[in-house]
Amino acid sequence: MRKSGSALENLALVSYIGIAMMVPILAGVVGGRWIDERFGTRPVFLFILIFVGIMVGFRNVFAVTTRNLPPRKRR
């Protein structure tokens, strides 16, 4: 069993999780606004890409938090 990491390792992990969650959401906001301005569809693509960004962010957090877990054995 692995020992708990140091305070700096834990801080780095929390920062990484925050960045992994926020970057896709911000990309969705920027991309959605740009597409809406380009095609004149005001909030449509903004909301769609924010939702996609949230889903990608949660997938990133799930991947980061389950990276070091041992695989489950099938019965």
Secondary structure, DSSP 8 states (H G I E B T S, - for coil): ------HHHHHHHHHHHHHHHHHHHHHHHHHHHHHHHHHT-HHHHHHHHHHHHHHHHHHHHHHHHTTTS------
